[in-house]
């Protein structure tokens, strides 16, 4: 377990954090070197492809000994200047494959964007309709409570004992 956690930490540091910092430095130079920027763009394309492949690779060959360590070594191989791993992997594998399938990829992405936009619009409309319905229901409940509220009763006053006694004694004298 400790080995896995240490390897994962090293992958995060050496495959993501360090290259991200180097990419930042390349971008923020006063006059960025185009070749350096090209290198880092190619690196991130490869890392993205590896990240997409990772769940499948883990499921299929993750049981092999040193699999995680091999991924770490590949990541260092990619950015280490003397090996030119990024250039080799990009030019030999990714560029030919993506170039060959670029029209299909573009069409699929376009369809996905359209479907995602349509789904988001439909979902937003449903949420809005639900919110309107619930707001209207709440307004109806509030209105019905204000209409059905009984009128306030006037407080009952205690009858004046002297006046009641005078009225009753006047009634007895007249009879």
SULVENHU-V126173 format. One record per pair of residues at least 12 apart in sequence whose ideal C-beta (glycine too) atoms are under 6 Angstrom apart, sorted by the first residue. I is the first residue (numbers start at 0). J is the second residue. If there is no record, write none. Layout:
# SULVENHU-V126173
i:I j:J
i:I j:J
This chain:
# SULVENHU-V126173
i:6 j:67
i:9 j:71
i:10 j:71
i:13 j:74
i:13 j:75
i:14 j:74
i:18 j:42
i:18 j:78
i:22 j:39
i:25 j:39
i:38 j:85
i:41 j:85
i:41 j:89
i:42 j:77
i:42 j:78
i:42 j:85
i:45 j:88
